[in-house]
């Protein structure tokens, strides 16, 4: 894995978001499980896609577990950003795990599902939590990173203890393999105890916020914690551009 040296004796894995890597002294610790806690509209999905592409450019394999959006929509969005992922899909370096389609299989009209093969039919009956566990425990012989989009979906249907167990499983695998895992969560959807519990058990927490200033919208992130690191003691403004998430070079205390 392509690590960068931060000058303090630690090694970092680049996220693919250049401004963030600068703020973190080169990237994030190997094996870190990072919670992305974001308000709706804060573009955390773009951040995750940029993180995916950064991994591919870093010669890592990537899995993207999606329960919130169809995989093809994500690919289309990445292609619109000029992040060419088709070749990585064809070569097997990028794997989408679809937990979105099965959510609607039993409620869709039969004409939408009648052409499913027996194999596809069985797949549609797979429990989402079991699918997640099978994905993260899959044996991989190459360096890799993973995205879980999103844990908020699971929190609507599973107990907090079950979610904690699954994240601890992801974290233990990450530490054993050096793989970074990104876990997306929507802020404001869950109670304080739930949010603080997930903040506590993850190695890193990055919060995306939207503030209204008069007629303008200001987007900022706060790196609340990162295992083994002193994080910036300020919020960091970012912009959404045709190149993705770009952190501003100047920051302000809010």
N, C-alpha and C positions, 0 to 999 in steps of 0.2 A: 504494500500500500504506500502511496506517495505521501510521506509525512513531511511536515515542515518543522524546523527547529525554532523555538521561540526565545532562545538565549538564556533561559532560566533552568535548563536541564530537563525540560519537558518536550514532548513531541505532540504535534497537532495534526489532525486530518482536515484538509480544506473542505469546506461545505459546498463550495461552488458559488457562494454569494460573497464577492470580493470584499465589499465594505465590512461585512460581518467578520470575515476572517481577519481583517486588519484589527478590528476592535478586540478580537480574541487572541491576538498574538500569533496568527497563522491558521487557526481552525479550532476544532474541538478535540477533546481527549479521545483516543482510540477506545472503542467499546462503549461509548456513552449512549444512554437512552435519554432523548431530549423531548420534553413536552412543549408543544407549540400551542399556547393558549391565546386564542384570537377572537376578537369581536367579529360579528358578521360584517362582510364588506371590507375587511382589513387586508384581503388578498393573501391569506396564509396558504391558500391552495396554489397560488403562483409561486410562493416561496418553496413549497414542497416540490413542485415541478422543477424549479431551478436547482434544488438540492439533488433531485434525481439526475438531471443532466450533468451536474457537477461531478457526481459519482461516476457516470459513464465516461466523462472526459478524463477522470482520474484512473481509468482502467479497472474500475470496480463493476461487478455485476450488481443489479438493483432489482429488488422486488417492490411492487406497489400494491398494497392490499387496499382495495377500494370498496367501501360500503355506502358511500354518499353519491357517487357519480358513475355513469357507465364508463368503462375503460376507454372506449373509442372516443368519447368526448374529451377525455384527458389528453389522449394522443393528438386529437385535432387542435386543442388549445396550445399544446407544446409546439406543434408544427407551425401554428400561426405566429409563435414567438421566434421562429427560425431555429428552434431546437430540434434538429433532425434526429428523430428517434426510431424511424422505421427500420433503418439498418440494424439497430441494436435489438429490435424486436425479432427481426428475421434471424439474427445470429444467436438469439437466446440470452443475450446479455441483460435485457430488460424483460421482466416478467410481471404481467398484471394478474392479480388474483381477484376475480370478480365475486364479491359478496353483495353486489347491488342487484343484479338480475334476479337471484333467488328470492329476494325479499318480496317480489311482486308476482312470482310465478303462480301462486294459488289464487290470486285475485284477478289475474288477467283473463279476458275472454278466451275461450278455447281456440279460436282461429289464430291467436297469436302464439300458441304453444303446441299446436297439433303437429308441426313439422319437426319437433324435437326427437332426436334419436334416443334410444334406451339409455345410453351413457349420459346424455345431457339431462334426461329425466331424473336419473339418480343423483346427478350433481346438483340439480335444483332443490333436492330434498336435504342437502347438507346443512347441518347446523352451523351458523356463522362463527360461533366461538370455537368449535372444533376445527373449522376451516382456518381460522386465524392461528391456532396452536400448531396445526399441521404445517402451515406456511413458515412460521418462525423457527420450527424445529427441523425443517427440511435440511438434510446434510448438503453442505456446499463446500466444494473443494477450492474455491477461488475467493479472493477478497470481495466483499460485498457490503452494501448498505440497504436499509429497508425503510418503507413509509407505511404507516397505518393511518388510514383516512376514513373514518375518524373514530376515536374512542367514545365520542358523544353518542354515536349510534348504539354502541354496546351498553352504555350507561342507561339507555332508555328501556333495555330489555333484560339486563342482568344485574345481579346484586353488586354492591361496591366491593365486597370481599372477592367475588369472582374476577372483577376487573383488576384488583390489586394483584391477585395471583397471576393473571396473564401478563401484566406488566413486569412483575418480578421474574417471570419466566423469560421474557424478552431481554431484560437486563442481564440476567445470568448468562444467556447465550451470547449477548454482545460482549461481555467481559471475557468470555472464553475464546471468542473468535476475533475480537478487535473491531467488529462491525458496529457502525453507528445506526441507531434506529430513531426515526422521527415519528412522534405520535401527535396527531392533530386533535385538538379539542376546542369546542366553541364555548367561549366565556359567556356567562350570564344565563346559560341553560340549566345549570346545576347548582345545588346548594353549596354554601361556603365550606362545609366539612368535606364534601366530595372534591372540590377544587384544591383545597389545602392538602388533602391526602395524596392526590396525584402529584402535586408540587413536591411533596416530601419524598416520595419514593422514586422519582425520576432523577437522573444525574444532573440534568440541565433543564432550565425552564426559561423560555423566551416568550414574552407576552407582547402581542400586537394590539395597539390601541388606536382609536380614532377620536380626535377632539375637534369640536367646532369652535372656530375663532371668527366671530362675525359671519361673513359670507363665505369663509374659506374652511376647508377641512384639512386638518393637520394629522398626519399619520406618524406614529412613533412606535418604537419597540423598546422594551426594557429587558435586559438580560438579567433575570432575577437571580440565577445561580448557574454555575457550571462546575462540575466536580474537579477539585484540585486546582482551581483557578480563582484569582481575584478579578471579579467582573467590574466593568465600568459602573461608577456610582452616579449615573445619569441616564436619562432617556435619550434615545437616538432617533432623529427624524429620518424618514425614508420616503422615497418617491417610487411610484409605479410608472415605468417607462416601457418603451418597445423592446428594451433589453432585459426587462424583468424588474426585480426589486433592487433598488440602488440606495444604499445608505448615504446620507449627506456627510460631507467631510467635516462640517462644523456641527457641533451639538449644543444643546441648550438645556439648562436645568429647569425642570417644570415642577 
